[in-house]
């Protein structure tokens, strides 16, 4: 279980560890809100060096690729 925020979309995720093309990955389904409207979807991500590359899908809607980078300790403290 976990949570995410992607633009104006936020939600709760239910993930499973997986293997995609020989690389460690996570695959998940999610349920949340997009601009105050309920929505659901799925996604996946693969760890590549220090970055997480993946896709997020809205059920019967859009899809988007993303790259996530770990925040440095000082930047993470500023966000709290």
C-alpha positions in Angstrom: 0.0 0.0 0.0 1.1 3.5 -0.6 0.1 7.0 -1.8 1.0 9.2 -4.8 0.5 12.7 -6.2 0.9 13.3 -9.9 -0.1 16.7 -11.1 -3.7 17.3 -9.8 -4.2 13.6 -9.3 -3.7 11.9 -6.0 -4.6 8.4 -4.8 -3.9 5.3 -2.8 -2.0 2.5 -4.5 -1.9 -1.3 -4.1 1.3 -2.6 -5.5 3.2 -5.8 -6.2 6.9 -6.3 -6.9 7.5 -7.6 -10.4 10.0 -8.1 -13.2 9.8 -6.2 -16.5 12.3 -7.1 -19.1 14.7 -8.5 -16.6 14.6 -5.4 -14.4 13.1 -5.1 -10.9 9.8 -3.3 -11.1 6.6 -2.4 -9.3 3.1 -2.7 -10.8 0.0 -1.3 -9.1 -3.6 -0.3 -9.3 -4.8 3.0 -7.8 -7.9 4.7 -6.6 -8.1 8.5 -6.0 -9.2 11.9 -7.1 -8.4 14.0 -10.2 -9.5 17.7 -9.8 -12.1 16.5 -7.1 -13.5 13.8 -9.4 -13.2 10.1 -8.3 -10.9 8.1 -10.7 -9.0 4.8 -10.9 -6.2 3.3 -12.9 -3.0 1.3 -13.0 0.7 1.9 -13.4 4.2 0.4 -13.4 7.7 1.6 -12.8 11.2 0.2 -13.3 14.3 1.2 -11.3 17.1 2.5 -13.7 20.2 3.6 -11.8 19.0 6.3 -9.4 15.7 7.0 -11.3 12.3 5.4 -11.4 10.9 5.3 -15.0 7.2 4.3 -15.5 3.7 4.9 -16.8 0.5 5.8 -15.1 -2.9 5.0 -16.7 -6.4 6.4 -16.0 -9.1 3.8 -16.4 -10.9 4.7 -19.7 -8.7 7.8 -20.1 -5.3 9.3 -20.4 -1.9 7.8 -19.8 1.5 9.5 -19.1 5.1 8.5 -18.7 7.1 9.8 -15.8 10.6 9.8 -14.4 11.0 10.1 -10.6 14.3 11.2 -8.9 15.1 10.8 -5.3 15.1 14.2 -3.5 18.3 15.1 -1.7 18.0 15.1 2.1 18.1 18.9 2.3 15.3 19.3 -0.3 13.2 16.7 1.4 13.4 18.6 4.7 12.2 21.8 3.0 9.1 20.1 1.7 7.8 19.2 5.2 
